[in-house]
Each structure stands twice: as structure tokens, then as C-alpha cells.
Amino acid sequence: MTPDRPSSPTAGLLRSPGSDTMLRAVDNDPVGPLWRGAQIFRLLSYLYALGFQIAVNPDLDRGGAAWALFGMLSAWTLASGIGYFVGYARTVYWVGAEVVVVCALMLSTSYVASAEWAWNNQTWPTTLWATNAVISVAILTGPVGGIVAGLIVGGTSTFVKGELNLDFGRNATIIVIVATGMAVGLAAAGARRSHEQLSRAARIAAAAEERERLSREVHDGVLQVLALIARRGREIGGATGELASLAAEQERALRRLISDVDDPVDMVPAATTRVDLAATLRALADGRVSVSAPALPVMVSAHVGAEIRAAVVNALDNVGHHAGPDARAFILVEDLGGDVVVSVRDDGVGIAEGRLAQAVAQGRVGVSKSIVGRIESIGGTATLDTEPGAGTEWEFTIPRDENSDGGGEQKA
């Protein structure tokens, strides 16, 4: 749907050259239908209040004043109905003002009618019309605000009568008003929650589609060219060997990047979804990275999967930058039931003794933050085994959370 398209025929009739921005905001309001439906109730309650005023005016002490106040009520009903329908009145200031106006008109019952009349009748100008203020608060703020507004409006009615009638079989005004505020508030909160979930799903779908398109273009063009340069450079040898290594490194980086298209960690909300760690790490395999994992899924929470994958990617980056041009990396995933163990090993030149301490002293904390820090943040441990000429091996041990469904072999 385009942003400029009105969400209803009425919105189209209200369009004017200077109101495009306002109408776009209304169209995107997740509780817009509730606002518009509430104005139908406002119109019906106004007609009821008008009939009530005609019927009881002869019994009022100050009928002329009552009609003057009813004129103010009519003006407010018209302004609020249009404002809420179009959208400019959907603010805390306008809604707060409506509560004040409604309570003030209800309190005027003591001026236009006698105490006996107020006790034997509903508060002027009818509690049905006064409920509009509760509905507006509930739509804007949710169930809590609706309940509070219901207590204020219902309490005003009780104050006008001068006595709290606990016979709710005959006087259920407060209960009805508060229940209305709670129900409408729950509906508004549900509408906003559903809108947010649909918007998030639409963003995820759009992002996935775009990334798939880019991955196809990269795969059909850039990756093939880089692979050809790397292969031909190795065949020619000599000075072109360095060019071949650079092309191969960029090919690996691009493959790792576009593999995120199929990575479930980025495509779903981490708080409610589980992912297959084995499948996530298999996506990192390329010409210089081998992945061994159980055939059955190794299920972990999406957050844990994301952190493990990020740590593995950092370890692979270190292999590419420091292990040597011909170094290969080997990823092993083990499901031990209570723990998941991931190891990243390479056959490169290893790390010289004292090199890590020197890097930390120089402020280069990639290992401690990007690898060890990530694993420890999810309750795991990371150990490094290396020596010059013998390569390096990272081992990540992560405890399985209680909700994980172990797909591999369970060991005591």
C-alpha cells in the first residue's frame, strides 16, 4: 500500500493539498479503526443525550442554562468527533481536555437540577455520553488509562449524587464505565501489538528478499570472477600469487556475508525462536573452511546461536589474516547433551609465545572481546590452544539451556 493512499473512502473525501502528511499519519495508526468506530458511538450517544435533554428539561430547575450547556456539549461533540476521526485530536492534551469537559458538564447537574432529581436520575447529560471520554483515554493509553479514566468519570457521577450507592444491582454506573475503559484499552493494546508484529514480519520479509537478490547477483558475478582470479593466480605463480591470495580472501568474506541470507539467527526474534546451530555453522563452509556437525539438529536459542556464530566468524577472520596464505580451518560441532562444544582449528603458523599479551598491551582486544567475551556472555567458556608452527585451536563450551531440544545423541 502506498503511503498516499487513504485508508478509507471518508479519508479520501477529507484529503486536501495541505493535509497529505496528516492523513498519512492517520492511515498508519494501528488503532485508527477504533478511533473511527468510537466516533459512531459518540454520534449515537449524542442523539441519546439530546433525547434525554428534551425529555427531562421541564423537570430541571434551570432549563435555560441546561440548554446553553447542551449547546457547549454539541460543539465539543462535533469538534472531538471530527478531530478523532481525522486524527489531529489524538493527543494526550486533547484527550485530557475531554475528560475535564465531561466531568465539568456532569458536575453542572448540581446547578441545573435539584439534589432529589440528581439522586433519582442519571447524571446530566447522561453517563452514556460521558463514557466517550473514557473510550478516548483507553484507545490512546491502553487498559490502565481506561480504568483510571473510568474511575474518574464514574467517581464524578457518584460525587454529584452525593452518596455512594453500593447496591450495584440498581446502580452499576461505575462498574460499566470502568469495564468499558478496560475492554477498549485491551483492544487498543492488542491492535498495536499485532501491528508491530506484522510490521516486523514485513521488514524481515523485505530484507530477506533484498538479500537473496543481492546474493544471486554477487554469486553470479563477483564470486565467480574472484574464484577465477584466485585459481589462475595460483596456476601462474610468482608475483600473482599474492593477488590470488587476496582474491581468495575476498571470496571467502563475500561468501560468509551472503550466507546470512539463509541464517535463521538474523531472520527471527531471538527471544522466542530456536535455531539449528549445526546448520548455522555449515553455512560458513567454503574452499578453505570445513565444517563437521551431527546429522541431527543441534537446537539452541537464537541469541546463543548468534553469539556462537559471531565468535566463530571472528576466529575464522583471525585464520585468514594471521595463519598464513595456505592455512585451512576446520569447524567441529559436538552435541554432548548438557553442553554444546564448538572447536575452530587451523593448520597455520600458530601464535608466537607472548603475542597475545603484546596485542592486549597495544589495545588490540579482538580476542578478549569478540571471541572470549561473546562466549562468556552466554555462560560458556573459551579456551585457546596454540604454539608456533602447530596452528591454533579454539574450543567453545556452552551449556544447553533448559528449553533446548537436543537433536543429537544424548550422553550422560
C-alpha angles and dihedrals in degrees: 000000000000117000093237095056113102115239093225140016089254091055088054091054090052094052118118131166092258097046102061094105093048094049092049089056091050092049090053095048107113091208095044093113090053091052092050093045090050090059090059087055088047091055093048093047089049091054089049091050090049092052090047091051092051091049100047102032093095089056095052122098093225108029095165092054089047091056091048090052089046088056088056088048090052092051092049092047091053095046094045095044092054093040095052093041094051095035110240093106096054093106134112090244095055094043091047090051090052091056089051093048093048094048091046092053091047090051089052087071087085089058102045098037140037124258090249091053091048092051094049097043139046117270114279126279088027128272089242091067091041089057088072089078091053091050092050092051091047094051092047100043108018135240098322092053090045092054092048092049090048091054091049095049093040091046090053090054090051091048091053091052089051096224138062108240109206092188093104090176088072101023112039096145097121094044093051094046094046092045090051092052092048094047095047091044091053090049091051093048091049091050092051092047092049091047091052092049092049091047091050091049091050091050092049092049092048092047092048092049093050093047091049090052092049092046091054092050093046092046094049094046124012099033094049092049092048091048090050092049091049093049096045092044091056091047093051094043124182117077091353090064090081090050089051091052092050091049091049091050092051090047090055092047092051093047089051091050097050092043085075086077089076096033108115092199092075097038101060139046107273094215097064107024136082124207137198105251092195092057091044093055095041087065088067093064118115139143093303101029123071122192126201118187139152116279090233120070118272100212121203134154115281092244092053090046091051093051094047091048092049091051091049091049090052091050090051091049089055089052091052094048104036112016097073136266095279099041119128127204129218124200119198123189118195127185108206096172100242093035139035115216122198121182127189113197131175135188095221134119096289127222121295117240112272093014094114093050089049091052092051091049088053091053095254101135101162094123096047096043107029097039114017094032093052094050094045090049089066094046098263136119130237123203129184124209116187144139133174113284094006102082126235135276128198118197120194118192115191125179115233113244117235095254095055116115106218110219098180132068113304116226127193 
